[in-house]
C-alpha cells in the first residue's frame, strides 16, 4: 500500500468515510482513489471497514436520539428496520418472471 493510500485512509477516518473530503485533505483525486480500490483488495477492505464504522457511528447517534424521545428518529427506525412488522408506507413486491409481460393502455 502506498503512502498516499495510507494518508487517505487516515483522512477517511477523520471525515467519517466521506470520500470527497478525505481525498481533498491529502491531494488524492477521486479517480485515483477508485483506481486504488479496484487494484488493491487490502485498500478496498480498509475503506469498506471505515465506511461501515461511519454507519455504526450514525446508527449509535440515531439510538441516542430515539432514547431522548425523538419521534422522527423512532419513525425512521421503524420504517427501515420494522418493515417486516408492517411499518411501511408502500408495499414492495418482488417476483421473478420468465417470458414477457405485455402492457396495454387504452
N, C-alpha and C positions, 0 to 999 in steps of 0.2 A: 504494500500500500504506500502511495506517495505521501510526502509531507502535506501537499495541498489537500489530499483526501482526508488526512488526519485533522487538518485545520478546519475543513468544512464539517466534519463530524462533530468537533467541539462546538463550532458555531451553531450547528443544528440543535445540539443540546441546549445552548443558551437561548435559542429562538423558539424553543418548544416544537421543533420539527418543521418550521416554516422554511421551505427550500429557498425561495427567492431571497429572503432576508439573510439566511446563512451564507449563500453564495456571494451576496453583495459585501458582507463583512470581510470575506477573505479574498475577494477578487477572483472568484471561480465562476465561470459562465454557467448558465443553466444547461446549455448544450453539453459542455464538458462534464457537468455533474451527471447527466443522464447517460453519457457515453461510459463514464466510470461505473455507473450502476450496471450497465449491460456487460461490461468486460470483467468486472471484479465481483465475484459472488460474496466474498467476505465483506466488502464495502457495502454491497446491496443489503446484506443481512443486518449490518450495523445500522444502516439508515432506517430499515424497517423496524428494528428494535426501538430506535429513538422515537419514531412516529407512533408506535404503539404505547410507549411511555407517555407521550403527549396526550393520547386519548385517555389513558388511565388517569392522568392528572385532571383533565377536564371532567371526566366522569366523577372523580372524587369531589370536585367543586360543585357539580350538579347535586350530589348527595348532601353536601353541606347546605345548599340552598333548600333542598327538599326538607331537611330536618328543621330548618328555620321557618317552615310553613309556606314556602314559595309555591303558590298554586300553579304558576306557569311551568315550573320545573317538574311538578308532580304530573301535570297533564302530558308534558313532553315525554317523560319517562314511560308512562302508561301507553302512549301511542307508539312508542318504539319497542319497548320490551314487553308490553302486555297485550300485544296483538292476538296471541293465542287464547286470550281470555275475553276477546271481543272489544277491546279498547282500540277501535279503528273508526275512521271516518268514511272510508270507502272499502269496497270489497275487492280483494285481489284474487284473480283467477289465473291459475297456471294449468296448462294442459299441453299434451303432445298430440300433434295432428300429423297423420300421414295422408298423402294425397293433396288435393287442392281444396280451397274454400272459395266459393263464389258469393259475392255480394251484389245484390240488385237493388238499385234505387229508382223509385218512380218519380 
